Amino acid sequence: MIKTWVRIAALGSVFAAARLAAAADLSGNWIATVAGGQGEPQYARVLLTVDGDNLGGTWGESKVSGTLADGKLTLALTDTQGASAGSLSGTVSGDTVTGSGSIIGGRGGRPGGFDGGGMRPRGGAGGRAGIGGGEVVAFSLARPARLPATARELHFTPTNFYGTYSAKNKPALTIFPGDVVHTWTADAGGVDANGLRHRGGDSNIGPFYIEGALPGDTLVVHLLKVRTNRTTAHQGTRINAHAVTAAYLTTAQYDPAVTGDWTLLPEKGIAVPTHPSEHMKNYSVPIKPMLGCISVAPAGDEQFRGGDLGAYGGNMDYNDNVEGTTLYFPVFHPGALLGMGDGHAAMGDGEVTGSALETSMDVDFSVELIPRDSSGMVRAETKDYLVAFGVAGSVPESIQVATSQLATWIKKKYQLTDSEVAILFASELKYDITELVDSQYNVVAKMPKSVLASMK
C-alpha cells in the first residue's frame, strides 16, 4: 500500500510538473487571428505572462487575465477604460491555441481587445450576438517567427513581375525587419538591364512578405541604393490632356521625327537626347534615379492596376523617391506585401507626358516596423524634408489630404498646437505636384527639416 501511494504521489508530481511546463510554454509573445461575422480576419499582438495556473498580459491595447488547466485556456479582456472587452476559451496544442468566444466593442468606437487601426470586428448581416452584446468569434494564437540573430544580406533575382496591387499576389521572398535586400527592377515597359522584356504596364517586383507586419502598423522602407543599370531610357513625347487646356490639346502639332529616346551618361551624371532635334543638340538633364512605384497590398480584397495609386502607394511617381529616402506605408494585411518598380533616370514634376526617362534600376532596401501606429496614407522623409502624400480624385482634394496629413504628423512628432502648425505652414510650407496623368492625382506637402529642427 505504501508503494502504491508513493507511485500515485510520483504520478501526481509528474502531472503537476507537466501542467507547470505547459503554463510556462504560454509565456511570451503571440499573434492572435480572429474571425467573426462576414468581415476580414483581424489581428492583434498578444503578450502572456504565467503565475502558476493564472495568466496575465496584454491583447492589443487591452489587458488580459485568465487561467490554464489541463490544456484548457480561458481569457477575459478588459479595455483601456476598465470595461469588459470580451471572453475567450481555447485549447493549447504545442505552439498554437485555438478556440472561440465573444469580443465586445470598446468605448469610442474602438474594439477593446484589438490593436488600434488594425482590429475592427465587422458583424455584418451574418454576425451573431455574443456574451454581453459582443460578436461571436473564432480565434487562434500562434508564435511569431523568430528574428534572425543578426540582420541578413539577401540577393534577390526577380523571376515574376506583377501588374496589380493586391493581397492575392503570392509573396516572392520573406524578409525580417533589418534585413538588407539587393535586387533590381525592370522599367515601366518591363525591359531589364539586359534588354529582356518581362511583364510591362508599371509591373513591380516582389511582393516581399515582412515578418511581423500586421494591419494597423506602419512599414518603414529605407531606399539604400537606387541607381540606373543601363545606358538607355525612353519617355513619351506628347503632353497628357490632364496637364493642358483643351485649346492647347487640339491645336498642338507634334513632330513625329522628335523621339523620346535618351542616352544615359552616369560617369558624367547626365542624360542626353539620343536623336536630338536642331534646338536640343546641347540639351542635357541631370540623372536623378528614382522609383515611380512603391507599394503595399491595398486594404481588403481591393485590386488595382500597376499604373494606379492610393493609400497603399503604387504609381506615386514622386521624383524624390530616390536613394536615401525613407517611406512610411500603412499596413493593411499581414506581411504588408511590399513591391516596387517603374524606375526613372529623371522625371519632371507631374510626369506630364505619361512617362519620363523610363529605365531599369539596381535597388538595395531595408525595412522596419512601427507597431500600432498608422497614418492611413503614405509619408516620406528625404534628406531635406518631411513629406506627406495626398492621393485623391482632384488636385484641390489632393492638397487638402496632403496638408492635413503633414499637419497631423508634425503635431504628433513635435508636440505642437494647431496654432503653432498654422504659423509654421504659413511661413514655410511647400508643395510638389507629383502625379497628373493617371487614375488619381498626387500632390505632396512638405516641410524643411532644417526649420523643424528648431521645434525640438
Steps between C-alpha positions, in 0.01 A plus 500: 500500500782738580660429163164569331466838669858583413428412137183715503686788661775468240245502220338804659834675500548411134157639407564814705835547328334450163239765585770744607696431182189559287430826683860611464483424128223760464723781626614751241376648175220372277310616192121477528283440194128559552219417258135594554195604301567557131794738529870445446714323760638740760834487679658603829831463680458307825740477795428231759658470843463195724464476879421139583170424328414869471566703186542873447627733232373709213291443188556789264412806707302301757598320817445127515461261794411135517580146603656187354396153618560168324574671169184713513542876488251766612560871444317818598578826320473845657525817293707808583210651695450191716189368326459141386627447146412133461555146622672213318572134562728268309719191488880503508685280253874563488565848365139564403178576682158475335160584640200731494317756706370854473656837432321807635540836328692748710402855575565771246438261212819299551471131585657457840704190421670604181789700365409858414438531128549129442219328684144593415258207526231536239174333585317540170170336430642162596641610836367333813464662839732363765525538875426855611413611148838399357557323172551124499846429362744218435858576592846349485832591658830420331857583584657775287796401285829523684721788385842400365784562745647754257360692204544316172635609161265354237556498123167471323468436126144572383338223296144627511367851438147586604279761338250545783497612862315230693525288814451199272847539348717213622807613700829450318723536806454519878719752681541621857533859625867594473578273204668671202370389159709546185288476186404668172191618315398520136371822345132587461488303175650191662851527348792413728869593490572222247225605261276210598131577505281397791143599586448872423243749621689635803565144617657456843740252658411306811284511694722470806333354810618687811501271804317659791308762300132519599208720393515830687882509496722732299754344264819705476693452173856632472620547140870429549591492131308606186725515193464454127646177362492567125576789264162541331165652598180597323221753566173613345497791256148643534360696796217321678153653480483538882785752492385744228191684382273357233610782270867403528417131468306542175743743334834340597700379199751232603797412280518123445875531439558604863550187707498439873820293497772592749861399551611481862852612587533406868873580506403860420179490704285609205261368236490633143249453215613209283363662183490871586304748292677811372420710805585226753848397387651654813221392735566273797335423834656387827449133574289462815404130527162441668233233540159592363322208669533388862206332671344277760190287437184716509229446759259208487441331166574815302710455187652777290705516180871575498438858385261575787578664832335542838546467875702185426751700294535355151580719200571814705765632258666725755838607369648514850449126560873466451799342669500611864123559526296321768133424436223419749209280387180404685477121528167343399589128495733267691847522347417836333598357156751761384566552129693744283585584139461763223849652512576844353841650430335842543147637505341843500216575744170340402648266234296704251573284194383187683855368520839648581851361448382141552784259577596202717659532844724328752332535840608428857248545781428410860184518712387572855162481675320752721234291677145631547568840345355562155426833334280343231699659215858492372762732651871547430816652642758625252838651571342844540125459559219325682252411224130407510329357192148602406356250251145598401263553208589865436789737558311712760403188693856369474627824655253466787597137570873575486477813716285329762727199520816710530341717770393193699846344468685814612259562789566151632873487431582844643214542750376820333158661530277567200581868533873431492459278192303777328782749562754248374306415185427862412870577495670181377259247340586375149309290245606275213263368234618144441225330299264656245445232237368184665185385677556726802684825561786529746623818665753485781527751782845534652678683779875572515670292770733794566199704612361217713834459677424816696173344624693254715 
